[in-house]
Amino acid sequence: MINLTINGVKIEAEEGMTIYEAAQKAGIYIPVLCYHPDLSTFGACRVCMVEANGNLVTACRLPVEEGMEVQTNTREVQEVRLFNVELILANHNQDCQTCVRNNNCKLQEVSSFVGIDLQRMERIRRFQVETPVDDSNPFFHRDHSRCILCGICIRACEEVNGVAALDFAFRGYNTAVSVAGNKPLTESSCESCGECMERCPTGALAPVKQKTPEREVASVCPYCGVGCNIFLGVRGKQIVGVRGDKESPVNHGELCVKGRFGYDFVNHPERLQKPLIKKKGEFVEASWDEALDLVAERFKGITDKNGPNALGALSSARCSNEDNYLFQKLIRSLGTNNVDHCARL
């Protein structure tokens, strides 16, 4: 353990911790924009500046040292933070009311903390690059006017998903997060997993469909046998959003494009909610007992007439590994090895 002092408070921190992590553990607030606990440190926003042993340093990158003395709110620190946030706001979209991140935005949080007010904003010489919104992706869009160039999306794409579809492009005022060739997202290697969108601190990356849920319900993603743990955002009787469970040992909060965005089928009016049996050429609703009895009767009729090898079974990738194991055991117990899986076809 390392002993240090932050704002006159003596604390202990684990060796290898950064100043920011130590302060966070001790309940001492340091503003950050480009930092994310899932990703490597970047130190680009400079709003986490503190004084360590009399020197200005970035708290998210500097490891703690024995006997270190840290001040997080000196006059010089406050001035540096305020200046850096003003530079970010100088070319940032001012329309917060229609932004999906309104009241849940790190930039709003940090701006309020460092003391940005209306008078200071009016003195800032604004410069905004006219860049159209990239709405080519059916699940989320990119709005460059809300981007703060924190690099979180770039690191998330490379470090979490391993795709590296995004990177910084151009120079100076024209610097932007872009894909290869400055093309739309749909023409890049982007897999639409949404990991970048999930970590974006502003509304630069935002879902196309956005409603604030009333509550969340813990569940398991139904799309494959991995069994990713999820939280369903529910509003009334509709699912309006999905997020991964960071505490899950299965997926650690990560999701694929299906798990994060593929929930519309739940509320589809044509979704089957009861078994259907064909009677007189038409499908009619039936109970589960009636449907299963019919399946068993047909199985028995086929095996009695043509033998068990006349049966074949196709399993689903949406079932868990345990369910698929039981399914093939059931079919083999009927005397046939004609079992296949949709993922192989």
SEKOL-541549 format. One line per 5 residues: number of its first residue (from 1); their letters; for each residue x, y, z of N, C-alpha, C. Coordinates in pm, whole numbers. Layout:
% SEKOL-541549
NUM> A> X Y Z X Y Z X Y Z ~ ...
***
This chain:
% SEKOL-541549
1> MINLT> 83 -120 0 0 0 0 87 125 0 ~ 37 231 -66 107 358 -77 34 460 10 ~ 110 536 89 54 643 171 76 777 102 ~ -32 853 86 -23 985 25 -127 1077 87 ~ -118 1203 52 -211 1303 103 -280 1373 -13
6> INGVK> -414 1377 -10 -491 1449 -111 -575 1554 -39 ~ -550 1681 -72 -620 1793 -10 -611 1789 142 ~ -494 1747 192 -472 1743 335 -525 1618 403 ~ -589 1530 328 -645 1407 384 -549 1292 357 ~ -508 1222 461 -417 1109 445 -496 986 401
11> IEAEE> -454 925 292 -523 807 240 -421 700 202 ~ -471 579 186 -391 467 138 -440 425 0 ~ -347 391 -85 -381 346 -219 -294 228 -256 ~ -347 142 -340 -272 26 -386 -162 69 -482 ~ -50 1 -477 60 32 -568 14 13 -712
16> GMTIY> 47 109 -797 6 103 -937 -119 185 -966 ~ -192 226 -861 -309 312 -881 -265 449 -932 ~ -351 512 -1011 -327 651 -1050 -383 743 -943 ~ -347 870 -952 -399 969 -857 -552 974 -865 ~ -605 967 -987 -750 972 -1003 -817 853 -935
21> EAAQK> -763 734 -954 -822 615 -893 -815 621 -740 ~ -704 671 -689 -689 684 -544 -789 785 -489 ~ -805 898 -559 -900 1000 -515 -1043 948 -522 ~ -1073 875 -627 -1207 819 -643 -1238 721 -530 ~ -1141 639 -494 -1159 543 -386 -1182 613 -253
26> AGIYI> -1120 732 -237 -1133 807 -112 -1255 900 -112 ~ -1331 899 -222 -1450 984 -230 -1420 1128 -263 ~ -1303 1156 -324 -1265 1292 -362 -1287 1307 -512 ~ -1369 1405 -551 -1408 1423 -691 -1300 1494 -771 ~ -1262 1435 -884 -1176 1499 -982 -1247 1488 -1116
31> PVLCY> -1273 1598 -1186 -1346 1589 -1313 -1265 1518 -1421 ~ -1332 1440 -1504 -1268 1372 -1616 -1363 1372 -1735 ~ -1308 1370 -1855 -1388 1357 -1976 -1340 1241 -2064 ~ -1208 1229 -2081 -1156 1125 -2171 -1126 995 -2098 ~ -1145 991 -1967 -1117 870 -1889 -1238 777 -1889
36> HPDLS> -1212 647 -1899 -1316 546 -1880 -1252 424 -1815 ~ -1315 369 -1711 -1252 258 -1637 -1230 132 -1720 ~ -1302 117 -1830 -1286 -3 -1913 -1168 7 -2009 ~ -1112 127 -2026 -1016 152 -2132 -882 201 -2079 ~ -783 200 -2167 -652 255 -2131 -663 406 -2114
41> TFGAC> -574 465 -2035 -578 609 -2013 -524 683 -2135 ~ -574 807 -2153 -543 883 -2275 -487 1021 -2240 ~ -544 1087 -2141 -492 1216 -2094 -508 1329 -2192 ~ -612 1324 -2278 -627 1426 -2382 -706 1547 -2337 ~ -806 1528 -2252 -896 1639 -2218 -832 1739 -2122
46> RVCMV> -740 1694 -2039 -664 1777 -1944 -751 1839 -1835 ~ -875 1797 -1819 -957 1855 -1713 -934 1785 -1579 ~ -856 1678 -1578 -826 1609 -1453 -695 1659 -1393 ~ -647 1774 -1440 -520 1828 -1391 -525 1854 -1240 ~ -418 1815 -1170 -402 1840 -1026 -258 1881 -1001
51> EANGN> -232 1927 -881 -94 1956 -840 -43 1840 -756 ~ 67 1778 -800 131 1669 -726 273 1711 -693 ~ 300 1727 -564 431 1775 -519 470 1907 -586 ~ 369 1992 -609 393 2124 -664 393 2133 -814 ~ 373 2021 -886 374 2020 -1032 236 1987 -1087
56> LVTAC> 198 2051 -1197 71 2020 -1263 84 1889 -1341 ~ -5 1795 -1313 0 1663 -1378 -143 1618 -1409 ~ -156 1520 -1498 -286 1461 -1527 -311 1347 -1427 ~ -418 1360 -1352 -447 1263 -1245 -480 1124 -1299 ~ -531 1116 -1422 -572 986 -1475 -454 901 -1521
61> RLPVE> -334 962 -1532 -219 888 -1585 -104 871 -1486 ~ -89 962 -1392 27 956 -1303 3 859 -1188 ~ 90 758 -1171 75 665 -1058 108 734 -925 ~ 46 687 -819 73 742 -686 212 698 -640 ~ 272 781 -554 403 751 -496 397 770 -345
66> EGMEV> 484 703 -275 490 715 -130 518 859 -89 ~ 434 912 1 452 1046 53 406 1157 -41 ~ 343 1123 -151 301 1224 -248 195 1316 -186 ~ 207 1445 -215 109 1543 -169 36 1599 -292 ~ -95 1583 -291 -177 1621 -406 -278 1727 -365
71> QTNTR> -292 1829 -448 -395 1932 -430 -481 1933 -556 ~ -612 1923 -538 -701 1913 -655 -775 2043 -685 ~ -764 2144 -599 -845 2265 -619 -767 2394 -596 ~ -639 2395 -630 -563 2520 -619 -611 2617 -728 ~ -573 2741 -714 -616 2843 -811 -564 2809 -952
76> EVQEV> -441 2764 -961 -384 2731 -1092 -456 2612 -1155 ~ -487 2512 -1074 -560 2395 -1124 -697 2437 -1176 ~ -767 2520 -1102 -900 2565 -1142 -896 2644 -1272 ~ -793 2728 -1288 -781 2807 -1410 -754 2718 -1532 ~ -666 2619 -1514 -635 2528 -1626 -758 2450 -1667
81> RLFNV> -832 2398 -1571 -953 2321 -1602 -1056 2409 -1673 ~ -1077 2528 -1620 -1176 2619 -1678 -1140 2654 -1822 ~ -1013 2682 -1847 -967 2717 -1981 -987 2600 -2078 ~ -953 2479 -2034 -968 2361 -2121 -1113 2332 -2154 ~ -1203 2346 -2055 -1345 2322 -2080 -1401 2429 -2173
86> ELILA> -1356 2553 -2157 -1402 2660 -2246 -1361 2631 -2390 ~ -1241 2579 -2410 -1196 2545 -2546 -1286 2436 -2607 ~ -1327 2341 -2524 -1415 2234 -2573 -1552 2292 -2609 ~ -1604 2379 -2523 -1737 2435 -2545 -1741 2535 -2659 ~ -1625 2589 -2698 -1621 2692 -2800 -1677 2645 -2933
91> NHNQD> -1664 2517 -2965 -1718 2465 -3092 -1812 2347 -3067 ~ -1878 2350 -2950 -1970 2240 -2917 -2114 2283 -2941 ~ -2196 2190 -2985 -2339 2215 -3007 -2404 2263 -2877 ~ -2473 2379 -2884 -2533 2437 -2764 -2671 2379 -2731 ~ -2728 2304 -2823 -2864 2253 -2803 -2861 2129 -2714
96> CQTCV> -2877 2149 -2584 -2875 2037 -2490 -3014 1976 -2469 ~ -3119 2054 -2490 -3254 2007 -2460 -3295 1887 -2545 ~ -3251 1886 -2672 -3289 1775 -2761 -3183 1666 -2768 ~ -3075 1682 -2691 -2969 1582 -2690 -3010 1464 -2602 ~ -2981 1343 -2647 -3020 1223 -2571 -2942 1212 -2440
101> RNNNC> -2831 1283 -2431 -2749 1278 -2309 -2785 1388 -2210 ~ -2884 1469 -2239 -2921 1578 -2149 -2949 1524 -2008 ~ -2887 1587 -1908 -2895 1547 -1767 -2822 1416 -1737 ~ -2754 1360 -1839 -2671 1242 -1818 -2544 1255 -1901 ~ -2489 1377 -1899 -2377 1413 -1986 -2256 1451 -1902
106> KLQEV> -2142 1390 -1929 -2021 1421 -1855 -1976 1565 -1880 ~ -1999 1616 -2001 -1958 1753 -2031 -2041 1852 -1949 ~ -2171 1827 -1936 -2255 1911 -1850 -2205 1907 -1705 ~ -2176 1787 -1659 -2130 1768 -1521 -2000 1844 -1495 ~ -1904 1828 -1585 -1774 1892 -1568 -1785 2044 -1584
111> SSFVG> -1866 2090 -1681 -1885 2234 -1702 -1941 2300 -1577 ~ -2037 2235 -1515 -2095 2289 -1393 -1993 2293 -1281 ~ -1909 2189 -1271 -1811 2181 -1162 -1703 2288 -1174 ~ -1655 2313 -1296 -1545 2408 -1312 -1592 2553 -1311 ~ -1724 2575 -1321 -1776 2711 -1307 -1812 2781 -1436
116> IDLQR> -1844 2707 -1541 -1889 2770 -1665 -2027 2831 -1643 ~ -2043 2958 -1676 -2174 3022 -1665 -2205 3095 -1795 ~ -2324 3156 -1802 -2369 3221 -1925 -2278 3336 -1966 ~ -2233 3415 -1869 -2147 3529 -1901 -2016 3484 -1964 ~ -1957 3377 -1909 -1831 3327 -1965 -1855 3272 -2106
121> MERIR> -1967 3202 -2127 -1996 3146 -2258 -2014 3255 -2363 ~ -2073 3369 -2324 -2096 3478 -2419 -1965 3542 -2462 ~ -1861 3533 -2380 -1732 3592 -2414 -1647 3502 -2503 ~ -1686 3375 -2510 -1607 3281 -2590 -1632 3304 -2739 ~ -1527 3314 -2816 -1540 3325 -2960 -1570 3187 -3017
126> RFQVE> -1691 3169 -3064 -1735 3037 -3106 -1691 3006 -3248 ~ -1649 2881 -3268 -1611 2833 -3400 -1664 2692 -3414 ~ -1755 2670 -3506 -1816 2538 -3519 -1803 2487 -3661 ~ -1742 2371 -3676 -1724 2312 -3807 -1857 2255 -3855 ~ -1896 2291 -3976 -2022 2242 -4032 -1999 2100 -4086
131> TPVDD> -2045 2002 -4011 -2031 1862 -4052 -2166 1793 -4041 ~ -2214 1731 -4148 -2345 1666 -4141 -2344 1546 -4047 ~ -2459 1517 -3989 -2473 1401 -3901 -2469 1274 -3985 ~ -2389 1178 -3942 -2382 1048 -4011 -2494 960 -3956 ~ -2604 950 -4033 -2717 868 -3990 -2731 742 -4075
136> SNPFF> -2617 698 -4132 -2621 580 -4219 -2644 451 -4140 ~ -2599 450 -4014 -2615 330 -3932 -2759 322 -3881 ~ -2827 208 -3894 -2966 198 -3851 -2986 197 -3700 ~ -2877 184 -3622 -2890 170 -3477 -2846 295 -3399 ~ -2742 362 -3445 -2697 484 -3378 -2635 578 -3480
141> HRDHS> -2635 708 -3448 -2580 805 -3541 -2462 879 -3479 ~ -2384 945 -3565 -2267 1023 -3522 -2294 1170 -3549 ~ -2285 1251 -3444 -2304 1396 -3456 -2173 1464 -3416 ~ -2095 1508 -3516 -1964 1567 -3489 -1974 1697 -3410 ~ -2089 1764 -3417 -2102 1891 -3345 -2109 1871 -3194
146> RCILC> -2129 1748 -3150 -2133 1718 -3007 -2008 1641 -2961 ~ -1916 1615 -3053 -1796 1538 -3021 -1694 1629 -2952 ~ -1628 1577 -2847 -1526 1653 -2774 -1386 1595 -2796 ~ -1373 1503 -2892 -1243 1444 -2928 -1173 1379 -2809 ~ -1250 1313 -2725 -1193 1248 -2607 -1125 1115 -2642
151> GICIR> -1159 1058 -2758 -1097 933 -2802 -1153 808 -2738 ~ -1257 820 -2656 -1314 702 -2590 -1369 604 -2692 ~ -1437 655 -2794 -1494 565 -2896 -1385 490 -2971 ~ -1272 558 -2998 -1161 496 -3070 -1102 382 -2987 ~ -1078 409 -2859 -1019 307 -2772 -1117 192 -2747
156> ACEEV> -1247 224 -2735 -1347 119 -2712 -1353 24 -2832 ~ -1349 81 -2952 -1357 -1 -3073 -1235 -92 -3086 ~ -1118 -40 -3046 -996 -118 -3059 -975 -214 -2943 ~ -997 -166 -2819 -961 -244 -2701 -1072 -339 -2655 ~ -1197 -302 -2676 -1308 -386 -2632 -1351 -482 -2741
161> NGVAA> -1373 -429 -2862 -1423 -514 -2969 -1316 -562 -3064 ~ -1197 -498 -3062 -1088 -544 -3147 -1105 -516 -3294 ~ -1187 -417 -3329 -1215 -388 -3470 -1133 -271 -3521 ~ -1116 -168 -3441 -1039 -48 -3477 -1096 19 -3603 ~ -1228 37 -3605 -1292 101 -3720 -1278 253 -3716
166> LDFAF> -1249 310 -3597 -1244 455 -3580 -1104 503 -3548 ~ -1076 628 -3586 -949 691 -3549 -962 841 -3573 ~ -864 917 -3522 -862 1061 -3548 -819 1085 -3692 ~ -881 1187 -3753 -847 1223 -3891 -838 1375 -3903 ~ -763 1422 -4004 -745 1564 -4034 -665 1634 -3924
171> RGYNT> -658 1767 -3931 -574 1842 -3838 -643 1970 -3794 ~ -589 2029 -3685 -636 2158 -3637 -784 2160 -3608 ~ -852 2268 -3652 -996 2281 -3628 -1075 2171 -3698 ~ -1016 2111 -3800 -1086 2008 -3877 -1070 1868 -3819 ~ -997 1853 -3709 -978 1721 -3647 -1112 1660 -3613
176> AVSVA> -1129 1533 -3647 -1256 1464 -3622 -1230 1316 -3605 ~ -1323 1249 -3540 -1320 1103 -3533 -1384 1050 -3660 ~ -1313 963 -3730 -1359 920 -3861 -1325 774 -3885 ~ -1385 718 -3988 -1350 583 -4033 -1256 599 -4153 ~ -1200 489 -4199 -1106 494 -4312 -1173 558 -4433
181> GNKPL> -1106 657 -4492 -1158 723 -4610 -1268 823 -4581 ~ -1293 851 -4452 -1399 945 -4412 -1534 907 -4473 ~ -1563 778 -4474 -1687 728 -4531 -1794 714 -4422 ~ -1919 689 -4458 -2022 662 -4357 -1991 534 -4280 ~ -2047 521 -4161 -2021 405 -4077 -2053 274 -4147
186> TESSC> -2161 273 -4225 -2203 148 -4290 -2106 101 -4397 ~ -2015 189 -4442 -1917 152 -4543 -1780 124 -4481 ~ -1779 107 -4349 -1654 80 -4279 -1657 -61 -4220 ~ -1556 -92 -4139 -1550 -223 -4075 -1630 -228 -3945 ~ -1705 -121 -3915 -1788 -114 -3794 -1887 -230 -3790
191> ESCGE> -1897 -297 -3673 -1987 -410 -3655 -2117 -370 -3584 ~ -2135 -241 -3558 -2257 -188 -3494 -2283 -248 -3357 ~ -2176 -284 -3285 -2194 -343 -3152 -2241 -240 -3051 ~ -2210 -111 -3077 -2254 -5 -2987 -2166 15 -2865 ~ -2051 -52 -2857 -1964 -34 -2741 -1911 109 -2734
196> CMERC> -1886 171 -2849 -1842 311 -2852 -1954 402 -2804 ~ -2075 378 -2853 -2191 459 -2815 -2219 448 -2666 ~ -2205 328 -2610 -2233 305 -2469 -2140 385 -2380 ~ -2016 411 -2425 -1918 480 -2342 -1902 627 -2377 ~ -1963 674 -2484 -1949 813 -2526 -2001 905 -2415
201> PTGAL> -1920 1003 -2370 -1963 1088 -2258 -2060 1198 -2298 ~ -2079 1221 -2429 -2172 1324 -2476 -2273 1259 -2571 ~ -2343 1343 -2647 -2441 1291 -2743 -2385 1273 -2882 ~ -2252 1267 -2895 -2191 1251 -3027 -2228 1117 -3089 ~ -2237 1014 -3008 -2282 882 -3053 -2408 851 -2973
206> APVKQ> -2521 843 -3041 -2648 828 -2970 -2738 731 -3045 ~ -2818 652 -2973 -2908 557 -3039 -3015 627 -3120 ~ -3052 565 -3231 -3158 621 -3316 -3291 622 -3240 ~ -3319 512 -3172 -3441 504 -3091 -3403 526 -2945 ~ -3456 631 -2887 -3417 664 -2750 -3538 705 -2669
211> KTPER> -3568 627 -2566 -3670 663 -2468 -3615 633 -2329 ~ -3643 720 -2236 -3596 697 -2100 -3682 591 -2033 ~ -3621 481 -1983 -3701 374 -1921 -3755 415 -1785 ~ -3867 354 -1747 -3923 373 -1613 -3850 287 -1511 ~ -3806 169 -1555 -3740 76 -1465 -3654 -19 -1548
216> EVASV> -3572 -97 -1479 -3489 -196 -1546 -3516 -334 -1490 ~ -3510 -432 -1578 -3536 -571 -1541 -3416 -655 -1582 ~ -3361 -731 -1489 -3248 -819 -1520 -3296 -936 -1605 ~ -3220 -971 -1708 -3259 -1079 -1797 -3136 -1139 -1862 ~ -3159 -1231 -1955 -3051 -1297 -2030 -3082 -1281 -2178
221> CPYCG> -2983 -1243 -2256 -3002 -1224 -2400 -3043 -1356 -2465 ~ -3146 -1355 -2551 -3197 -1480 -2610 -3135 -1516 -2743 ~ -3036 -1440 -2792 -2995 -1459 -2931 -2900 -1574 -2956 ~ -2825 -1619 -2856 -2735 -1731 -2879 -2711 -1804 -2747 ~ -2626 -1906 -2752 -2603 -1988 -2634 -2503 -1933 -2536
226> VGCNI> -2444 -1815 -2564 -2347 -1756 -2471 -2416 -1718 -2340 ~ -2536 -1662 -2350 -2611 -1627 -2230 -2565 -1498 -2165 ~ -2542 -1393 -2246 -2500 -1264 -2192 -2607 -1208 -2098 ~ -2563 -1160 -1983 -2655 -1098 -1887 -2683 -955 -1927 ~ -2810 -916 -1921 -2850 -783 -1966 -2950 -722 -1869
231> FLGVR> -2968 -592 -1881 -3074 -519 -1814 -3164 -460 -1921 ~ -3292 -493 -1915 -3390 -440 -2010 -3450 -313 -1954 ~ -3440 -203 -2031 -3506 -79 -1993 -3651 -86 -2036 ~ -3742 -79 -1941 -3885 -100 -1968 -3962 28 -1943 ~ -4052 57 -2034 -4143 171 -2021 -4283 124 -2055
236> GKQIV> -4369 118 -1952 -4500 58 -1973 -4484 -91 -1998 ~ -4532 -137 -2114 -4519 -277 -2152 -4420 -295 -2267 ~ -4339 -194 -2290 -4244 -198 -2400 -4100 -195 -2350 ~ -4014 -267 -2423 -3870 -259 -2400 -3817 -141 -2483 ~ -3751 -46 -2418 -3703 73 -2488 -3551 81 -2492
241> GVRGD> -3482 -14 -2430 -3337 -12 -2432 -3277 -133 -2364 ~ -3152 -161 -2394 -3080 -275 -2336 -2940 -230 -2299 ~ -2893 -271 -2184 -2752 -250 -2150 -2696 -377 -2087 ~ -2567 -399 -2104 -2502 -517 -2051 -2479 -507 -1901 ~ -2476 -621 -1836 -2450 -628 -1692 -2299 -637 -1669
246> KESPV> -2241 -530 -1617 -2096 -527 -1596 -2050 -628 -1493 ~ -2139 -672 -1404 -2101 -767 -1300 -2110 -912 -1349 ~ -2158 -932 -1470 -2174 -1067 -1523 -2039 -1129 -1558 ~ -2010 -1251 -1511 -1885 -1317 -1550 -1888 -1368 -1693 ~ -2005 -1365 -1756 -2018 -1414 -1893 -1974 -1309 -1995
251> NHGEL> -2029 -1188 -1984 -2002 -1086 -2085 -1941 -957 -2031 ~ -1933 -942 -1898 -1870 -824 -1836 -1927 -693 -1891 ~ -2056 -694 -1925 -2122 -573 -1973 -2117 -554 -2124 ~ -2041 -636 -2195 -2030 -621 -2339 -2145 -693 -2411 ~ -2186 -637 -2525 -2294 -695 -2604 -2261 -683 -2752
256> CVKGR> -2321 -771 -2832 -2308 -762 -2977 -2425 -677 -3030 ~ -2430 -658 -3161 -2534 -575 -3220 -2674 -632 -3195 ~ -2687 -765 -3195 -2819 -825 -3172 -2863 -806 -3028 ~ -2770 -831 -2936 -2806 -820 -2796 -2840 -678 -2754 ~ -2773 -576 -2813 -2796 -438 -2772 -2914 -373 -2844
261> FGYDF> -2933 -408 -2971 -3034 -336 -3049 -3149 -424 -3099 ~ -3136 -556 -3089 -3236 -642 -3150 -3348 -683 -3058 ~ -3420 -587 -3003 -3527 -618 -2910 -3667 -582 -2963 ~ -3676 -530 -3084 -3805 -487 -3137 -3903 -603 -3154 ~ -3850 -724 -3175 -3938 -838 -3200 -4027 -869 -3080
266> VNHPE> -3983 -830 -2960 -4059 -862 -2840 -4198 -801 -2845 ~ -4208 -678 -2896 -4336 -609 -2901 -4401 -613 -3039 ~ -4350 -697 -3128 -4406 -703 -3263 -4547 -762 -3258 ~ -4643 -700 -3327 -4783 -750 -3321 -4801 -889 -3377 ~ -4709 -936 -3464 -4722 -1069 -3524 -4644 -1175 -3447
271> RLQKP> -4586 -1140 -3333 -4510 -1238 -3256 -4604 -1344 -3198 ~ -4566 -1471 -3213 -4646 -1581 -3158 -4631 -1586 -3007 ~ -4743 -1590 -2938 -4741 -1599 -2792 -4803 -1729 -2741 ~ -4866 -1804 -2832 -4923 -1933 -2796 -4894 -2033 -2908 ~ -4890 -2163 -2879 -4869 -2264 -2984 -4984 -2262 -3085
276> LIKKK> -4951 -2291 -3212 -5053 -2299 -3317 -5055 -2441 -3374 ~ -5174 -2494 -3394 -5194 -2625 -3455 -5282 -2608 -3578 ~ -5243 -2675 -3688 -5321 -2661 -3810 -5441 -2757 -3806 ~ -5559 -2699 -3816 -5684 -2776 -3822 -5765 -2729 -3941 ~ -5803 -2826 -4027 -5880 -2795 -4148 -5811 -2690 -4234
281> GEFVE> -5678 -2702 -4243 -5600 -2613 -4330 -5566 -2478 -4271 ~ -5605 -2451 -4146 -5577 -2322 -4084 -5513 -2340 -3947 ~ -5424 -2248 -3911 -5362 -2252 -3780 -5455 -2192 -3675 ~ -5470 -2267 -3565 -5553 -2221 -3454 -5471 -2230 -3324 ~ -5501 -2144 -3228 -5430 -2146 -3101 -5460 -2273 -3023
286> ASWDE> -5360 -2322 -2951 -5375 -2443 -2871 -5297 -2427 -2741 ~ -5324 -2515 -2645 -5247 -2514 -2522 -5116 -2589 -2544 ~ -5019 -2570 -2452 -4891 -2640 -2465 -4910 -2791 -2453 ~ -4999 -2835 -2364 -5023 -2979 -2349 -5075 -3038 -2479 ~ -5167 -2967 -2542 -5224 -3015 -2668 -5118 -3021 -2777
291> ALDLV> -5034 -2919 -2785 -4931 -2915 -2888 -4826 -3025 -2867 ~ -4781 -3044 -2742 -4680 -3145 -2714 -4736 -3286 -2733 ~ -4862 -3306 -2698 -4925 -3436 -2721 -4930 -3467 -2870 ~ -4959 -3367 -2952 -4964 -3386 -3096 -4826 -3423 -3151 ~ -4722 -3354 -3104 -4585 -3384 -3149 -4547 -3527 -3112
296> AERFK> -4576 -3567 -2988 -4544 -3704 -2943 -4619 -3808 -3025 ~ -4745 -3778 -3053 -4827 -3872 -3133 -4771 -3888 -3274 ~ -4732 -3775 -3337 -4676 -3781 -3473 -4541 -3853 -3473 ~ -4458 -3826 -3372 -4331 -3897 -3362 -4352 -4047 -3356 ~ -4445 -4089 -3272 -4471 -4232 -3254 -4523 -4293 -3383
301> GITDK> -4612 -4216 -3453 -4667 -4268 -3577 -4562 -4287 -3684 ~ -4466 -4193 -3692 -4360 -4201 -3792 -4266 -4318 -3762 ~ -4226 -4332 -3635 -4133 -4441 -3600 -4199 -4577 -3614 ~ -4328 -4589 -3582 -4397 -4717 -3598 -4408 -4757 -3744 ~ -4423 -4658 -3831 -4443 -4687 -3973 -4312 -4703 -4049
306> NGPNA> -4214 -4613 -4023 -4092 -4610 -4104 -3963 -4631 -4025 ~ -3974 -4648 -3894 -3855 -4666 -3813 -3801 -4533 -3762 ~ -3716 -4537 -3660 -3666 -4413 -3597 -3580 -4327 -3689 ~ -3512 -4388 -3788 -3427 -4308 -3877 -3508 -4220 -3973 ~ -3639 -4235 -3973 -3723 -4145 -4052 -3739 -4010 -3982
311> LGALS> -3696 -4002 -3855 -3703 -3876 -3780 -3575 -3797 -3799 ~ -3586 -3664 -3799 -3471 -3575 -3801 -3502 -3455 -3712 ~ -3399 -3398 -3652 -3420 -3286 -3561 -3318 -3176 -3587 ~ -3364 -3053 -3582 -3278 -2937 -3603 -3285 -2849 -3480 ~ -3169 -2827 -3418 -3164 -2747 -3296 -3132 -2602 -3328
316> SARCS> -3142 -2515 -3227 -3130 -2371 -3247 -3011 -2313 -3172 ~ -2944 -2216 -3237 -2833 -2146 -3173 -2880 -2052 -3063 ~ -3010 -2024 -3058 -3063 -1936 -2954 -3078 -2009 -2820 ~ -3070 -2141 -2822 -3078 -2217 -2698 -2942 -2218 -2629 ~ -2942 -2241 -2501 -2816 -2253 -2428 -2750 -2386 -2464
321> NEDNY> -2621 -2399 -2433 -2551 -2525 -2458 -2617 -2640 -2384 ~ -2665 -2611 -2261 -2730 -2716 -2182 -2860 -2762 -2247 ~ -2938 -2666 -2300 -3063 -2701 -2366 -3038 -2783 -2492 ~ -2935 -2743 -2568 -2904 -2818 -2690 -2855 -2959 -2658 ~ -2782 -2972 -2547 -2737 -3105 -2505 -2858 -3194 -2472
326> LFQKL> -2952 -3140 -2397 -3072 -3217 -2362 -3155 -3250 -2486 ~ -3158 -3156 -2583 -3235 -3178 -2704 -3181 -3298 -2782 ~ -3048 -3302 -2801 -2992 -3414 -2877 -3005 -3546 -2800 ~ -3001 -3540 -2666 -3023 -3661 -2587 -3165 -3713 -2607 ~ -3262 -3621 -2612 -3401 -3660 -2634 -3417 -3729 -2769
331> IRSLG> -3360 -3669 -2874 -3375 -3725 -3008 -3306 -3860 -3019 ~ -3188 -3874 -2960 -3116 -4002 -2965 -3190 -4109 -2885 ~ -3262 -4065 -2780 -3339 -4163 -2702 -3453 -4222 -2784 ~ -3491 -4152 -2893 -3596 -4205 -2982 -3539 -4303 -3083 ~ -3405 -4319 -3083 -3343 -4420 -3169 -3280 -4368 -3294
336> TNNVD> -3260 -4236 -3306 -3200 -4182 -3428 -3086 -4087 -3393 ~ -2987 -4078 -3483 -2877 -3985 -3468 -2889 -3869 -3568 ~ -3006 -3852 -3629 -3026 -3747 -3728 -3051 -3612 -3656 ~ -2943 -3557 -3604 -2952 -3430 -3530 -2857 -3329 -3594 ~ -2906 -3211 -3620 -2822 -3105 -3676 -2853 -2974 -3602
341> HCARL> -2774 -2873 -3638 -2782 -2744 -3568 -2783 -2631 -3668 ~ -2867 -2530 -3644 -2883 -2422 -3743 -2756 -2342 -3764 ~ -2667 -2336 -3664 -2544 -2259 -3678 -2449 -2322 -3779 ~ -2464 -2451 -3809 -2375 -2519 -3903 -2425 -2504 -4046 ~ -2550 -2469 -4064 -2609 -2468 -4197 -2579 -2338 -4272
***
